[in-house]
Amino acid sequence: MLDVSSARKHRPIAFVGFCGLLSKGVVPRINEESSKSKRSSNWELLRIEASVGRREVCSKFASCPATVLAVLAGSPFENIKTRMQSKHFKNGWECIKYTHKTEGIRGFWAGTTAPLILITISRVIGFSVYQQTKYAIDGIMSRATGDSPLALVNTPGTYPNFSTTFCFGTAGAVSGVATTLFTCPVEVAKNATQTSVLMAGLSGKPRGPTTSNVAPKKNVGRVSSIAATREIFQRHGFLGLYTGFKLHLARDVVGSAIYFGVYEATKQAMTSFQKTEKANTPLAVATAGMLCGICSWSLTYPLDTMKTRVQNSLVGNVSKVAQESAARSSKFKGIEMIIMRSCIQNMIQMSLFEEIKNWINAKPFKDGTTKLEDRDKEKRALGRPPTI
């Protein structure tokens, strides 16, 4: 049994002994070594996190070249779709012939080159927000249920379930909210440019000589994206650039939730169906990119049509004839164009994005390791949580 009175008697002796060690510098040396070890550990952790952070940043910007190529490839379909929403055409072929007659080849890429940088930035923002949100949701669900949706979706032989669908769909919806704040003004200016010649013609603006010997002038009434933005700002103020915002928000929230949910689910199912050991095969990515665009646009296209028609009245003098012509058309008019555009654009964008991301992730760190799992082991050894 411990003799408390004896311990109390020896406590002053112990204190004197400690003071002796302190005077000889033994305790400071212990503290100094501990401090050095802690500083070394912190520097090592910063080095690991910096190297992982650089790779994550590079992965996010992998969507830049993918977006540029995808937008340029899908622009003709986008332009025809916007015109079919704005005027009554019997079919897509009639709209193509009318666009070529009044605007030439340039009309199929109208409103694309000027805002291309802004569109690319918005896609990078969308991908970044989606990535961070799905990691956050995965962490919450992992702690709550013990199962990780991200681990499941990257495991060959597994199929989508409620947890994966909820995780990716919710992350997509959050991404839609974030990008709408940035993309709404861009799309307002883009739509005004794409339909400027069409609206000028419907408003009765003369197009020059139309005799059989003299070809009619093309691109009469053309408004550039910068000029459209300036005119909208002058006539309607800053909030004019957010005309149709509620419709845009509804379209992007619902559309992005479906887009990313279907994309991840299709990738997972295709990988398991092919019975491959590696996730995200080229065929799975291309098929997923095609299907996610078809599904999202099929359900949100009427919202996009209503948004486009609201925004068409911002530039120029849009007559009642133009408004009545648009009202005669179904809200699904032109959906075949957006489906073709979406298939081509998303197959290019997602395939190139995944390839660039895999190339970045395969590059070795300075110490020769190539996997984030190796870095996670080092971080755990230093007492820090792993990289998400």
C-alpha positions as CSV (number, residue, x, y, z in Angstrom):
1,M,0.0,0.0,0.0
2,L,1.3,3.5,-0.9
3,D,2.5,5.5,2.2
4,V,1.1,8.9,1.5
5,S,2.9,10.5,4.5
6,S,6.2,9.1,3.2
7,A,5.5,10.5,-0.3
8,R,4.8,13.9,1.2
9,K,8.1,13.8,3.1
10,H,10.1,13.1,0.0
11,R,8.3,15.6,-2.2
12,P,10.6,18.5,-1.2
13,I,13.6,16.2,-2.0
14,A,12.2,15.4,-5.5
15,F,11.6,19.1,-6.1
16,V,15.2,19.9,-5.2
17,G,16.4,17.2,-7.5
18,F,14.3,18.6,-10.4
19,C,15.8,22.0,-9.8
20,G,19.2,20.5,-10.0
21,L,18.5,19.0,-13.4
22,L,17.0,22.3,-14.5
23,S,20.3,24.1,-13.4
24,K,22.4,21.6,-15.4
25,G,20.3,22.1,-18.5
26,V,18.9,18.6,-18.8
27,V,15.2,19.5,-18.9
28,P,15.8,22.3,-21.5
29,R,17.6,19.8,-23.7
30,I,14.7,17.4,-23.5
31,N,12.3,20.2,-24.3
32,E,14.5,21.4,-27.1
33,E,14.7,18.0,-28.7
34,S,11.0,17.6,-28.4
35,S,10.5,21.0,-30.0
36,K,12.9,20.1,-32.8
37,S,11.1,16.9,-33.4
38,K,7.7,18.7,-33.5
39,R,9.0,21.3,-35.9
40,S,10.4,18.6,-38.2
41,S,7.1,16.8,-38.1
42,N,5.2,19.9,-39.0
43,W,7.6,20.7,-41.9
44,E,7.2,17.2,-43.2
45,L,3.5,17.5,-43.0
46,L,3.5,20.8,-44.8
47,R,5.7,19.2,-47.5
48,I,3.3,16.3,-47.9
49,E,0.2,18.5,-48.0
50,A,1.9,20.9,-50.5
51,S,2.7,18.2,-52.9
52,V,-0.8,16.7,-52.6
53,G,-2.3,20.2,-52.9
54,R,-0.4,20.9,-56.2
55,R,-1.7,17.7,-57.6
56,E,-5.3,18.5,-56.6
57,V,-5.1,21.9,-58.2
58,C,-3.7,20.5,-61.4
59,S,-6.5,17.9,-61.4
60,K,-9.1,20.6,-61.1
61,F,-7.7,22.6,-64.0
62,A,-7.6,19.4,-66.1
63,S,-11.2,20.4,-67.1
64,C,-9.9,23.6,-68.9
65,P,-8.6,22.0,-72.2
66,A,-11.5,19.5,-72.1
67,T,-14.0,22.3,-71.8
68,V,-12.5,24.4,-74.7
69,L,-12.6,21.5,-77.1
70,A,-16.1,20.4,-76.0
71,V,-17.6,23.9,-76.3
72,L,-16.1,24.5,-79.8
73,A,-17.4,21.1,-81.0
74,G,-20.9,21.5,-79.6
75,S,-21.4,25.2,-80.5
76,P,-23.2,24.6,-83.8
77,F,-25.8,22.5,-82.1
78,E,-26.2,25.0,-79.3
79,N,-26.8,27.8,-81.8
80,I,-29.4,25.9,-83.7
81,K,-31.1,24.9,-80.5
82,T,-31.3,28.6,-79.3
83,R,-32.8,29.7,-82.6
84,M,-35.4,26.9,-82.6
85,Q,-36.4,28.1,-79.1
86,S,-36.8,31.7,-80.3
87,K,-38.7,31.2,-83.6
88,H,-41.1,28.7,-85.0
89,F,-39.3,26.3,-87.3
90,K,-40.8,23.1,-88.7
91,N,-37.7,21.2,-87.9
92,G,-34.0,21.4,-87.3
93,W,-33.0,21.2,-91.0
94,E,-35.1,24.3,-91.8
95,C,-33.4,26.2,-89.0
96,I,-30.0,25.1,-90.3
97,K,-30.8,26.4,-93.8
98,Y,-32.2,29.7,-92.5
99,T,-29.1,30.3,-90.3
100,H,-26.7,29.6,-93.1
101,K,-28.7,31.9,-95.4
102,T,-28.9,34.8,-93.0
103,E,-25.6,34.4,-91.1
104,G,-23.3,32.1,-93.0
105,I,-20.9,29.7,-91.3
106,R,-20.2,32.3,-88.7
107,G,-23.7,32.0,-87.4
108,F,-23.1,28.4,-86.1
109,W,-20.3,29.6,-83.8
110,A,-22.0,32.9,-82.8
111,G,-21.6,33.8,-79.1
112,T,-18.9,31.2,-78.5
113,T,-15.4,32.7,-78.9
114,A,-15.8,35.8,-76.8
115,P,-17.3,34.2,-73.6
116,L,-15.2,31.0,-74.1
117,I,-12.8,32.0,-71.3
118,L,-15.7,32.7,-68.9
119,I,-17.4,29.5,-69.8
120,T,-14.2,27.6,-69.2
121,I,-13.8,29.3,-65.8
122,S,-17.4,28.4,-64.9
123,R,-16.8,24.7,-65.8
124,V,-13.6,24.7,-63.6
125,I,-15.7,26.2,-60.7
126,G,-18.4,23.6,-61.3
127,F,-16.0,20.7,-61.2
128,S,-14.1,22.1,-58.2
129,V,-17.3,22.6,-56.2
130,Y,-18.5,19.2,-57.1
131,Q,-15.3,17.5,-56.1
132,Q,-15.1,19.2,-52.8
133,T,-18.7,18.7,-52.0
134,K,-18.8,15.0,-52.8
135,Y,-15.7,14.5,-50.6
136,A,-17.4,16.4,-47.7
137,I,-20.6,14.3,-48.1
138,D,-18.6,11.1,-48.4
139,G,-16.8,12.0,-45.1
140,I,-20.1,12.7,-43.3
141,M,-21.7,9.5,-44.6
142,S,-18.6,7.4,-43.8
143,R,-18.7,8.6,-40.2
144,A,-22.4,8.1,-39.9
145,T,-22.7,4.7,-41.5
146,G,-19.2,3.3,-41.7
147,D,-19.5,2.9,-45.5
148,S,-17.8,5.2,-48.0
149,P,-19.7,6.0,-51.3
150,L,-16.4,7.0,-52.9
151,A,-14.7,3.8,-51.9
152,L,-17.7,1.8,-53.2
153,V,-17.9,3.5,-56.6
154,N,-14.2,2.9,-57.2
155,T,-14.4,-0.8,-56.4
156,P,-14.8,-3.0,-59.5
157,G,-17.7,-5.4,-59.3
158,T,-20.0,-3.1,-57.4
159,Y,-23.1,-1.3,-58.6
160,P,-24.8,2.0,-57.6
161,N,-26.9,2.1,-54.5
162,F,-28.8,4.8,-52.5
163,S,-25.6,6.1,-50.8
164,T,-23.7,6.7,-54.0
165,T,-26.7,8.2,-55.8
166,F,-27.4,10.6,-52.9
167,C,-23.8,11.6,-52.5
168,F,-23.1,12.4,-56.2
169,G,-26.6,13.9,-56.9
170,T,-26.4,16.2,-53.9
171,A,-22.9,17.3,-54.8
172,G,-24.1,18.0,-58.3
173,A,-27.0,20.1,-57.1
174,V,-24.6,22.2,-54.9
175,S,-22.3,22.7,-57.9
176,G,-25.3,23.9,-59.9
177,V,-26.1,26.6,-57.3
178,A,-22.4,27.8,-57.3
179,T,-22.1,28.0,-61.1
180,T,-25.4,29.7,-61.7
181,L,-24.2,32.9,-59.9
182,F,-21.4,33.1,-62.4
183,T,-22.9,31.6,-65.6
184,C,-26.2,33.5,-65.7
185,P,-24.7,36.8,-67.0
186,V,-22.5,34.8,-69.4
187,E,-25.5,33.0,-70.9
188,V,-27.6,36.2,-71.1
189,A,-25.0,37.8,-73.3
190,K,-24.4,34.6,-75.3
191,N,-28.1,34.1,-76.0
192,A,-28.4,37.7,-77.1
193,T,-25.6,37.3,-79.5
194,Q,-26.8,34.0,-80.9
195,T,-30.3,35.3,-81.6
196,S,-29.5,38.9,-82.5
197,V,-29.7,38.4,-86.3
198,L,-32.8,36.2,-86.0
199,M,-34.6,38.8,-83.8
200,A,-33.6,41.6,-86.1
201,G,-35.2,39.8,-89.1
202,L,-38.4,39.0,-87.2
203,S,-38.6,42.6,-86.1
204,G,-38.7,43.7,-89.7
205,K,-35.3,45.2,-90.0
206,P,-34.3,45.4,-93.7
207,R,-31.7,43.0,-94.9
208,G,-30.6,44.8,-98.1
209,P,-31.3,43.8,-101.7
210,T,-33.1,40.6,-102.2
211,T,-33.4,40.4,-106.0
212,S,-32.3,37.2,-107.8
213,N,-29.2,38.9,-109.1
214,V,-28.0,40.3,-105.8
215,A,-27.5,38.1,-102.7
216,P,-29.1,39.4,-99.5
217,K,-26.7,40.8,-96.9
218,K,-25.8,38.4,-94.1
219,N,-25.4,39.1,-90.3
220,V,-27.6,42.2,-90.4
221,G,-28.3,43.2,-86.8
222,R,-25.4,41.2,-85.4
223,V,-24.5,42.1,-81.8
224,S,-21.3,41.0,-80.2
225,S,-21.2,39.5,-76.7
226,I,-19.5,42.7,-75.4
227,A,-22.0,45.0,-77.1
228,A,-24.9,42.9,-75.8
229,T,-23.6,43.1,-72.3
230,R,-23.1,46.9,-72.5
231,E,-26.6,47.4,-73.9
232,I,-28.3,45.2,-71.3
233,F,-26.4,47.1,-68.6
234,Q,-27.4,50.4,-70.0
235,R,-31.1,49.6,-70.5
236,H,-31.8,47.3,-67.5
237,G,-28.9,47.9,-65.0
238,F,-26.7,45.3,-63.4
239,L,-29.7,43.1,-62.5
240,G,-30.6,42.9,-66.2
241,L,-27.7,40.5,-66.6
242,Y,-29.5,38.2,-64.2
243,T,-32.8,38.1,-66.2
244,G,-34.3,34.6,-66.0
245,F,-32.1,33.8,-62.9
246,K,-34.8,31.7,-61.2
247,L,-35.3,29.6,-64.3
248,H,-31.6,29.3,-64.8
249,L,-31.1,28.2,-61.1
250,A,-33.8,25.6,-61.3
251,R,-32.4,24.2,-64.5
252,D,-28.8,24.0,-63.2
253,V,-29.7,22.6,-59.8
254,V,-31.9,19.8,-61.2
255,G,-29.7,19.3,-64.3
256,S,-26.4,19.1,-62.4
257,A,-27.8,16.7,-59.8
258,I,-29.0,14.4,-62.6
259,Y,-25.9,15.0,-64.7
260,F,-23.3,14.0,-62.0
261,G,-25.6,11.3,-60.5
262,V,-26.1,9.5,-63.8
263,Y,-22.4,10.0,-64.8
264,E,-21.0,8.4,-61.7
265,A,-23.6,5.6,-61.6
266,T,-23.1,4.7,-65.3
267,K,-19.3,4.7,-64.9
268,Q,-19.6,2.3,-61.9
269,A,-22.1,0.0,-63.6
270,M,-20.2,-0.1,-66.9
271,T,-16.9,-0.9,-65.1
272,S,-18.5,-3.8,-63.2
273,F,-20.3,-5.0,-66.4
274,Q,-17.0,-5.1,-68.3
275,K,-15.5,-7.0,-65.3
276,T,-12.3,-4.9,-65.5
277,E,-9.9,-4.5,-62.5
278,K,-9.4,-0.8,-63.2
279,A,-12.2,1.8,-62.7
280,N,-13.0,4.5,-65.2
281,T,-12.3,2.7,-68.4
282,P,-12.5,4.8,-71.6
283,L,-15.7,3.1,-72.8
284,A,-17.3,3.6,-69.4
285,V,-16.4,7.3,-69.3
286,A,-17.6,7.9,-72.8
287,T,-20.9,6.1,-72.3
288,A,-21.4,7.8,-69.0
289,G,-20.7,11.2,-70.5
290,M,-23.2,10.6,-73.3
291,L,-26.0,9.3,-71.0
292,C,-25.7,11.9,-68.3
293,G,-26.2,14.7,-70.8
294,I,-29.3,13.0,-72.4
295,C,-30.9,12.4,-69.0
296,S,-30.3,15.9,-67.6
297,W,-31.4,17.8,-70.7
298,S,-34.5,15.6,-71.3
299,L,-35.9,16.7,-67.9
300,T,-34.7,20.3,-67.8
301,Y,-35.2,21.4,-71.4
302,P,-38.5,23.2,-70.9
303,L,-36.9,25.3,-68.2
304,D,-34.1,26.2,-70.6
305,T,-36.6,27.2,-73.3
306,M,-38.5,29.5,-71.0
307,K,-35.2,31.1,-69.8
308,T,-34.1,31.7,-73.4
309,R,-37.4,33.3,-74.4
310,V,-37.3,35.6,-71.4
311,Q,-33.8,36.7,-72.2
312,N,-34.4,37.3,-75.9
313,S,-36.2,40.6,-75.2
314,L,-33.2,42.3,-73.6
315,V,-31.4,43.5,-76.7
316,G,-32.8,45.3,-79.7
317,N,-36.5,46.0,-80.4
318,V,-38.2,42.6,-80.3
319,S,-41.6,42.9,-81.9
320,K,-44.8,41.1,-81.0
321,V,-44.3,39.0,-84.2
322,A,-41.1,37.6,-82.8
323,Q,-42.7,36.8,-79.4
324,E,-45.8,35.2,-81.1
325,S,-43.5,33.1,-83.3
326,A,-41.7,31.8,-80.3
327,A,-44.9,31.1,-78.4
328,R,-46.2,28.9,-81.2
329,S,-43.4,26.5,-80.7
330,S,-43.3,23.7,-78.2
331,K,-41.1,24.1,-75.1
332,F,-39.4,20.9,-76.3
333,K,-38.6,22.4,-79.8
334,G,-34.9,21.9,-80.6
335,I,-34.3,19.2,-78.0
336,E,-32.8,16.9,-80.6
337,M,-30.1,19.5,-81.2
338,I,-29.2,19.7,-77.5
339,I,-29.1,15.9,-77.2
340,M,-26.7,15.6,-80.1
341,R,-24.6,18.5,-78.7
342,S,-24.7,17.0,-75.3
343,C,-23.6,13.5,-76.5
344,I,-20.6,14.9,-78.5
345,Q,-19.7,17.6,-76.0
346,N,-19.8,15.4,-72.9
347,M,-18.0,12.4,-74.5
348,I,-15.2,14.7,-75.5
349,Q,-15.2,16.7,-72.2
350,M,-15.4,13.8,-69.7
351,S,-13.1,11.5,-71.6
352,L,-10.4,14.1,-72.0
353,F,-10.9,15.3,-68.4
354,E,-10.5,11.8,-67.0
355,E,-7.4,11.1,-69.2
356,I,-5.7,14.3,-68.2
357,K,-6.5,13.7,-64.5
358,N,-5.2,10.2,-64.6
359,W,-2.0,11.4,-66.3
360,I,-1.5,14.0,-63.5
361,N,-2.2,11.5,-60.8
362,A,0.2,9.0,-62.3
363,K,3.1,11.4,-62.2
364,P,5.5,10.6,-59.3
365,F,6.1,12.8,-56.3
366,K,9.7,14.0,-55.6
367,D,10.3,10.9,-53.3
368,G,9.2,8.5,-56.0
369,T,5.7,7.7,-54.7
370,T,2.8,8.0,-57.1
371,K,-0.2,7.2,-55.0
372,L,-2.1,9.4,-52.6
373,E,-2.5,6.3,-50.4
374,D,1.3,6.4,-49.7
375,R,1.0,10.0,-48.6
376,D,-1.9,9.1,-46.4
377,K,0.3,6.6,-44.6
378,E,2.9,9.3,-43.9
379,K,0.2,11.7,-42.7
380,R,-1.2,9.1,-40.3
381,A,2.3,8.4,-39.0
382,L,2.5,12.1,-38.2
383,G,-0.9,12.1,-36.4
384,R,-2.9,13.9,-39.1
385,P,-6.0,12.7,-40.9
386,P,-5.6,11.3,-44.5
387,T,-6.2,13.3,-47.7
388,I,-9.8,13.2,-48.7
